[in-house]
Amino acid sequence: MSAAVRLRRATRESVSGLPREFWWLWTSTLVNRLGAFVATFMALYLTLDRGYSASYAGLVASLHGLGGVVSSLGGGVMADRLGRRPTLLLAQSATAGSVALLGFMTDPGAIAGVAFLVGMASNASRPAVQAMMADIVRPEDRVRAFSLNYWAINLGFAVSSMAAGFIAEFSYLAGFLIEAGMTVACALVVFLKVPESRPTVRVRDGSGDVSLKTVLRDGRYMAVVGLSFLAALVFQQGSVGLPVAMGRAGFSPADYGLAISVNGILIVALQIPVTRFIEHRDPRTLLVVSSLLAGYGFGLTAIAGSVGVFMLTVCVWTLAEIVNAPTQTGLVVRLSPVHGRGRYQGVYTLSWSVAALVAPLVSGTVIDRFGAQWLWGTCAAVGTVAGAGYGVLMRRLPEESPSSPAHRPRPSKPAPEQGRAA
């Protein structure tokens, strides 16, 4: 059998059996990420174009993260109470408006305030997206579905990150406005094609009375959230610490865009085959390995002195990201009751939101006071601690919860038809 035939068969098996609703949600994710320019060049915009310090850039990024902290829990509650679809539409509409507004701000206080609104609006959709995927996809297909969605995120990111550097050299404002327009397009896909998936039939698992207090009292789950926070602190440095460090070392926005684009390109190339390898493997082992790879991948950045070496370090922590993302998201669903998925996903999203709040402050302060090498050494230490934590806590996992009784997938159609439905 030729390599081309094997590749076609592997691709067909990776995308077959997933419901039509998933593919429209996947499409909305792809459209959204194709226009995600602002997160890529925000630190460079503030430090190089506006002339602010790394500490101020860190403050603005932290306020963006604080907005995400506020909306993580709110978005999860809305997804359970109002529904997944209304939450997505409200969040995406607010994101488009606030991103466009941010491009016109010139006062430091106004920039910081609107960045907070952007973070709050953009993060509110994440619990709804993850809960909706858990609703509509069968348990045995969830890791594959989350992986395909992450693949879409990074396919868009690979394109947008390469474009962002060149757009920034032409006009930062254009980047803000293009992202706002693409977010509107994403909302239109959801409005026209994505149906509501919130469970309407109660199941006999005691999940009908889930509240935020229930989630916070779930000790094992909160331990997982804490470890996710540590991993997120490390991964955040790709968009927070790395651009500032490269800028301080004399590299241009286009250099950073080229280096970070390797992250998206590798995920696009490797996410599907790696997922086929890890899909039914022990999540405990996968999370330990990915945490160590992330920590030491960023740790190696301390010795980078050229764009090529920066790209090599990105390769190391990108492999960690490929393994971590679908494994961690699948684990969250596995530990969540059916009727509490929105709230559980909201608390999980909170770990990334708090990391987005803390990481810029830490990285900006460390780079300003001690130098970038100390930041990369800290990443290696945090990755080691996270890996050890997963090794201790992830034992005797429960069985995966079922898909929503009211929205279980119909019998699968042949893969070519489902591909066209996407």
C-alpha atoms as one frame of an Amber mdcrd trajectory, in Angstrom:
protein
   0.000   0.000   0.000   1.450   3.362  -1.047   2.030   6.201   1.403  -0.597
   8.304  -0.389  -3.232   5.577   0.002  -2.376   5.128   3.679  -2.602   8.890
   4.220  -6.028   9.064   2.515  -7.340   6.175   4.589  -5.980   7.668   7.822
  -7.587  11.010   7.022 -10.918   9.364   6.165 -10.921   7.408   9.426 -10.055
  10.543  11.387 -13.004  12.569  10.098 -15.672   9.875   9.660 -18.472   9.163
  12.112 -18.798  12.686  13.524 -22.183  14.444  13.351 -23.019  17.285  10.949
 -23.506  19.701  13.854 -19.898  19.166  14.908 -18.611  20.117  11.480 -20.500
  23.406  11.427 -19.129  24.234  14.884 -15.692  23.247  13.566 -16.166  25.619
  10.629 -17.083  28.509  12.916 -13.915  27.851  14.920 -11.793  27.878  11.772
 -13.316  31.159  10.545 -12.709  32.731  13.944  -9.059  31.723  14.122  -8.277
  32.776  10.561  -8.804  36.340  11.735  -7.079  36.118  15.128  -4.444  38.795
  14.584  -4.624  40.944  17.717  -3.416  38.354  20.235  -0.381  37.699  18.042
   0.840  41.277  17.684  -0.601  43.010  20.788   2.645  42.936  22.787   4.616
  44.198  19.794   1.993  46.869  19.100   2.314  48.263  22.616   6.113  48.036
  22.977   7.312  48.851  19.449   4.561  50.966  17.856   3.299  52.803  20.972
   6.612  52.804  22.809   5.346  51.430  26.132   7.436  49.276  28.454   7.263
  45.505  28.698   5.664  45.947  32.121   2.848  48.060  30.652   2.342  45.516
  27.850   2.158  42.854  30.536  -0.408  44.940  32.456  -2.641  45.282  29.396
  -2.372  41.569  28.629  -3.205  40.831  32.255  -6.307  43.023  32.117  -7.306
  41.102  29.002  -6.829  37.961  31.076  -8.809  39.456  33.969 -11.719  39.955
  31.594 -11.464  36.280  30.745 -11.483  35.374  34.427 -14.721  37.310  34.917
 -16.435  35.714  31.929 -15.187  32.122  32.339 -17.597  31.303  35.136 -20.333
  33.520  33.712 -20.020  31.891  30.298 -20.266  28.429  31.827 -23.393  29.322
  33.796 -24.966  30.929  30.709 -24.209  27.826  28.634 -26.118  25.657  31.142
 -28.991  28.084  31.761 -29.553  29.988  28.496 -28.093  27.400  26.147 -24.895
  26.927  24.186 -26.025  28.737  21.026 -27.293  32.006  22.629 -24.103  32.193
  24.684 -21.958  31.825  21.564 -23.859  34.489  19.654 -23.740  37.013  22.487
 -20.038  36.435  23.097 -19.025  36.631  19.443 -21.031  39.794  18.784 -19.497
  41.509  21.817 -16.013  40.376  20.776 -16.338  41.868  17.301 -17.433  45.252
  18.654 -14.803  45.483  21.374 -11.902  44.406  19.122 -12.806  47.074  16.560
 -13.034  49.683  19.331  -9.619  48.706  20.721  -7.976  49.562  17.410  -9.017
  53.202  17.766  -7.874  53.692  21.361  -4.803  55.892  21.943  -4.944  56.772
  25.638  -3.102  54.245  27.874  -6.041  53.993  30.273  -8.513  53.525  27.426
  -6.359  50.816  25.824  -6.213  48.948  29.117  -9.967  49.277  29.737 -11.011
  48.090  26.288  -8.503  45.218  26.443 -10.365  44.085  29.559 -13.667  44.137
  27.613 -12.113  42.178  24.730 -10.887  39.507  27.135 -14.273  39.272  28.811
 -16.199  38.976  25.536 -13.864  36.571  23.745 -13.504  34.149  26.629 -17.239
  33.813  27.313 -17.702  31.550  24.288 -15.180  28.867  25.269 -17.239  26.926
  27.849 -20.182  26.881  25.425 -18.085  25.520  22.541 -16.539  22.768  24.653
 -19.845  21.820  26.279 -21.573  21.715  22.887 -18.954  19.347  21.497 -19.331
  17.074  24.500 -23.128  17.164  23.969 -23.134  16.133  20.333 -20.173  13.731
  20.055 -20.113  10.144  21.337 -17.742   9.428  24.253 -15.484   7.201  22.165
 -15.064   9.988  19.576 -14.483  12.930  21.912 -10.688  12.988  21.974 -10.730
  12.824  18.175 -13.341  15.592  17.968 -11.473  17.869  20.363  -8.303  17.179
  18.415  -9.937  18.088  15.103 -11.285  21.287  16.636  -7.831  22.125  17.962
  -6.489  21.370  14.499  -8.910  23.967  13.073  -7.785  26.492  15.686  -4.193
  26.057  14.649  -4.834  25.885  10.927  -6.326  29.345  11.328  -3.509  30.363
  13.661  -0.831  29.225  11.199  -2.322  31.508   8.553  -3.147  34.450  10.823
   0.186  34.452  12.673   2.169  34.635   9.430  -0.111  37.382   8.142  -0.133
  39.281  11.447   3.531  40.238  11.330   3.236  41.682   7.833  -0.103  43.351
   8.562   1.487  44.933  11.650   4.276  46.406   9.545   1.656  47.919   7.232
  -1.095  48.942   9.689  -1.939  47.713  13.170  -5.431  49.183  12.831  -6.111
  46.953   9.825  -5.424  43.925  11.992  -7.969  45.012  14.585 -10.656  45.652
  11.966 -10.038  42.423  10.052 -10.315  40.394  13.260 -13.605  42.124  14.106
 -14.978  41.279  10.660 -13.954  37.640  10.865 -15.584  37.332  14.291 -18.832
  38.613  12.789 -18.532  35.941  10.084 -18.036  33.321  12.790 -21.218  34.481
  14.535 -23.135  34.217  11.260 -22.074  30.575  10.838 -23.336  29.812  14.348
 -26.586  31.707  13.750 -27.348  30.009  10.441 -26.041  26.476  10.904 -25.382
  25.477  14.536 -28.435  24.221  16.497 -28.842  24.226  20.267 -27.441  21.119
  21.983 -28.147  21.681  25.685 -29.529  18.464  27.241 -33.303  18.578  27.684
 -33.787  15.116  29.190 -32.615  14.537  32.762 -30.382  11.544  33.340 -30.162
   9.458  36.494 -26.646  10.447  37.475 -27.401  13.128  40.029 -26.238  15.871
  37.656 -29.477  17.822  37.546 -28.638  20.065  40.518 -25.108  21.091  39.588
 -24.047  24.561  40.741 -20.733  26.388  40.842 -20.463  25.365  44.483 -20.732
  21.728  43.368 -17.805  22.202  41.002 -15.652  23.997  43.562 -16.253  21.232
  46.114 -15.140  18.550  43.660 -11.624  18.129  45.051 -10.230  15.884  42.355
 -11.568  18.064  39.572 -10.193  21.233  41.174  -6.794  19.572  41.477  -6.899
  18.952  37.722  -7.849  22.596  37.202  -4.851  23.640  39.295  -2.489  21.537
  37.214  -4.052  22.918  34.061  -3.275  26.391  35.397   0.416  25.516  35.771
   0.571  24.104  32.246  -1.235  27.170  30.921   1.304  29.483  32.585   3.982
  27.815  30.494   2.063  27.712  27.197   1.090  31.396  27.555   4.711  32.385
  27.084   4.461  31.654  23.368   2.305  34.763  22.947   3.463  36.782  25.982
   7.087  36.254  26.937   8.441  35.124  23.564   7.491  38.205  21.467   8.803
  40.604  24.118  12.060  38.661  24.513  12.575  38.517  20.747  11.817  42.227
  20.420  14.341  43.063  23.165  16.914  40.903  21.350  16.503  42.960  18.174
  14.191  40.725  16.156  11.356  42.245  14.092   7.608  41.529  14.230   7.988
  39.505  11.032  10.720  37.402  12.697   8.435  36.624  15.613   5.547  35.890
  13.232   7.756  33.451  11.328   8.940  31.703  14.489   5.524  31.355  16.092
   3.935  30.238  12.815   5.887  26.982  13.236   3.562  26.238  16.146   0.463
  26.367  13.973   2.067  24.646  10.995   3.275  21.694  13.071  -0.101  21.294
  14.738  -1.793  21.295  11.341   0.674  18.671  10.083   0.852  16.448  13.173
  -2.351  16.861  15.192  -4.346  14.180  13.347  -1.638  11.466  13.161  -0.546
  12.096  16.759  -4.157  11.916  17.932  -4.558   8.534  16.225  -1.559   7.395
  18.259  -2.715   8.769  21.643  -6.512   8.415  21.297  -6.870   5.319  23.503
  -3.761   5.696  25.633  -3.526   6.464  29.350  -4.234  10.220  29.827  -2.096
  10.251  32.956   1.051   9.321  31.031   0.214  11.700  28.199  -0.267  14.667
  30.539   2.959  13.951  32.432   4.984  13.759  29.217   3.357  16.842  27.684
   3.986  18.924  30.824   7.680  18.048  30.824   8.025  18.733  27.100   6.344
  22.111  27.511   8.519  23.176  30.422  11.822  22.149  28.906  10.824  23.264
  25.426  10.452  26.813  26.694  13.518  26.327  28.884  15.615  25.745  25.759
  14.656  29.227  24.541  17.334  30.570  26.898  20.010  29.436  24.430  18.264
  30.726  21.271  20.183  33.402  19.376  18.701  33.208  15.896  15.291  32.828
  14.298  16.183  29.256  13.338  16.938  28.250  16.927  13.780  29.958  18.172
  11.873  27.880  15.624  13.481  24.678  16.940  12.404  25.449  20.508   8.885
  26.128  19.267   8.913  22.628  17.752   9.570  21.065  21.175   6.779  22.770
  23.098   4.417  22.451  20.146   4.623  18.650  20.436   3.614  19.069  24.079
   0.662  21.198  23.024  -0.473  18.653  20.432  -0.648  15.962  23.111  -1.951
  18.127  25.958  -4.869  19.925  24.328  -7.220  17.060  23.350  -6.135  14.903
  26.292  -6.820  17.623  28.865 -10.164  18.617  27.322 -11.286  15.000  27.127
 -10.322  14.508  30.761 -12.430  17.509  31.793 -15.484  16.048  30.053 -14.780
  12.676  31.651 -14.871  14.243  35.112 -17.976  16.380  34.414 -21.655  15.402
  34.967 -23.861  15.759  31.882 -26.042  18.633  33.095 -23.114  20.512  34.606
 -20.857  20.545  31.557 -21.131  24.296  31.054 -20.145  25.097  34.629 -17.382
  22.482  34.724 -15.999  23.744  31.423 -16.264  27.293  32.740 -14.113  26.466
  35.764 -11.622  24.663  33.514 -11.514  27.696  31.211 -10.924  29.772  34.327
  -7.556  28.054  34.781  -6.431  29.385  31.395  -7.979  32.790  32.053  -6.170
  33.186  35.366  -2.967  32.074  33.656  -3.559  34.726  30.992  -3.881  37.236
  33.835  -0.815  36.122  35.787   1.597  35.144  33.002   2.010  38.599  31.401
   2.661  40.282  34.750   5.201  37.651  35.701   6.949  37.526  32.328   7.102
  41.305  31.896   8.466  41.824  35.401  11.011  38.994  35.132  12.263  40.181
  31.725  12.551  43.810  32.891  14.337  43.019  36.165  16.310  39.827  35.596
  16.353  39.039  31.882  14.626  36.504  29.661  16.868  33.603  30.728  15.277
  33.605  34.184  11.825  33.400  32.600  12.744  30.321  30.559  14.304  28.621
  33.584  11.095  29.212  35.534   9.096  27.612  32.709  11.197  24.456  33.003
  10.581  24.306  36.761   6.817  24.864  36.450   6.528  22.178  33.755   8.311
  19.713  36.035   5.941  20.455  38.924   2.887  20.055  36.677   4.130  16.734
  35.327   4.713  15.401  38.817   1.235  16.526  39.856  -0.462  14.694  36.995
   1.524  11.584  37.839   0.227  11.598  41.407  -3.410  12.623  40.877  -4.532
  10.859  37.706  -5.387   7.406  39.001  -8.584   5.336  38.655 -10.396   7.629
  36.268 -14.196   7.259  35.985 -15.948   6.099  32.816 -16.739   8.803  30.285
 -20.183  10.444  30.512 -22.526   9.898  27.550 -23.467  12.402  24.869 -26.657
  14.372  25.392 -29.682  12.027  25.278 -31.563  14.505  23.120 -28.690  15.040
  20.707 -26.965  11.714  20.191 -25.436  11.471  16.725 -27.429   9.860  13.972
 -25.921   6.833  12.223 -22.821   8.037  10.472 -22.810   8.755   6.752 -19.913
   7.995   4.448 -16.933  10.238   5.057 -17.127  12.152   1.718 -20.687  13.351
   2.530 -19.662  14.487   5.982 -16.672  16.284   4.537 -18.981  18.279   2.245
 -21.205  19.073   5.230 -18.253  20.780   6.876
